[in-house]
């Protein structure tokens, strides 16, 4: 069974600063995909970034980037130039290749402050 | 990106009544949709997998007779909470995968439904 662990229940960052959210996972599969989802106060789940396990290159989407360490089973999210609109709950998620069930971490509540 | 629409966004019902929540994929067909329940400040808990034209698959511990799922078309899945009680009050979210990208592209989620049973 797959597990996803987010060890930081809450974090805060000053506007324009950089913050890193941690995520580790456990799986015996070799083909899988990792995601970060954002859930703002509206509670709409929004896909932030995805990473294919077979790719060594870390994914980047504008101010969001990941540090994917496959051997360590680590998948952290870096948010650069933090904005007030980044305030949200962030969930790390995992899916096996060919599978259709997402496994979610417990989430990290990020607050961006002035 | 792909759009999943969920309705209603909020509903208040009396204890003992039933409530239906709809989940629609607006610009793609979805043979499979997923229903989650989320408690305040917690993660999403998968309740069931909705399969078009066949029975839903429920996760362990989820009462299939209480949470009825119907996936009658390739763009619509419904969750009916039957004989609702205050403990069923929660936030319910559906999701689906765009057909071309498959699950690897990431799921898209509805806006969620806040159910309050009084």
Interface residues (C-beta under 8 A of the other chain):
Chain A: X33 X35 X42 X43 X44 X45 X46 X47 X50 X52 X89 X91 X95 X97 X98 X99 X100 X101 X102 X104 X105 X106 X107 X109
Chain B: X1 X32 X34 X38 X41 X42 X43 X44 X46 X49 X91 X93 X95 X97 X103 X104 X105 X106 X107 X108 X109 X111 X112
